[in-house]
Amino acid sequence: MADGEAPGRLESILTDSTAPLAGRVWAAGAIELGMLTRLAAPAVVMYMINYLMSMSTQIFSGHLGSLELAAASLGNTGVQMFAYGLMLGMGSAVETLCGQAFGAHKYDMLGTYLQRSAVLLCCTGIPLAAIYAFSEPLLVLLGQSPEIAHAASIFVYGLIPQIFAYAINFPIQKFMQAQSIVLPSAYISTGTLVLHLLLSWVVVYKAGLGLLGASLVLSLSWWVIVGAQFAYIAVSPTCRETWTGFTWQAFSGLPAFLKLSAASAVMLCLETWYFQILVLIAGLLPDPEIALDSLSVW
């Protein structure tokens, strides 16, 4: 059944008073389940593949040695997760606003909200990049092993471009999800994962760029996702009404948008940062290298 036919079919079943109640409930439930599956399954695939990119980067790093695995674990989870939770949480405001605008048929506002969020998140990325740049002394200040902190900082330097990929990617994702456009993102993520694995093998093993090369490839992969998704919304007829090009309105109303984005970020940050805290605590154990290696496997 086509997506556009499902709501009409569901309404006709629910309003058909001549059919048995049990039959209507089962039929309506089957249609609802199908609609939810078509929306949720591609989103689940997309998030799983995005996680696999980070996990595969740690696997490639682990083949370099136990110190490199511990450094990648500390950098990828102990530092990078901070930016991920904050950016994804702040970007979630786009889903709320775009959903309201789409329901109210104010289609042109979706593109404005997307750009406004991207501007705000890019500004947020500047202090985050500074934290990444000074990650070594910060990790040592938090009690991490100087040797592991130094190796982790090398890994984290390569993740600085990823911050700004997050800043654009998450608003684009929410912009598309508000319109129930989820399948293209799943296809893009799948293709990017294949490219990511190939480039990681070449850069880490053949070119010998080590931890820095592994993290730079991860950042590049996220930018590939951003570029492909933006190309889709720019040329796809599906987004013709919601994406009308760049606008200066994206720079207006930023304080109010910041309040909404910050409120959206609080809950998600609490959900994602707890594991980051566990990783930092693991680095305080008597043998931090083994502890961090174990957490990366888990």
ABEGO torsion letter per residue (X at the ends): XBAAAAAAAAAAAAABAABBAAAAAAAAAAAAAAAAAAAAAAAAAAAAAAAAAAAAAAAAAAAAEAAAAAAAAAAAAAAAAAAAAAAAAAAAAAAAAAAAAAAAGBAAAAAAAAAAAAAAAAAAAAAAAAAAAAAAAAAAAAGBBAAAAAAAAAAAAAAAAAAAAAAAAAAAAAAAAAAGBAAAAAAAAAAAAAAAAAAAAAAAAAAGAEAAAAAAAAAAAAAAAAAAAAAAAAABAAAAAABAEBBAAAABGAAAAAAAAAAAAAAAAAAAAAAAAAAAAAAABABAAAAAAAAAAX
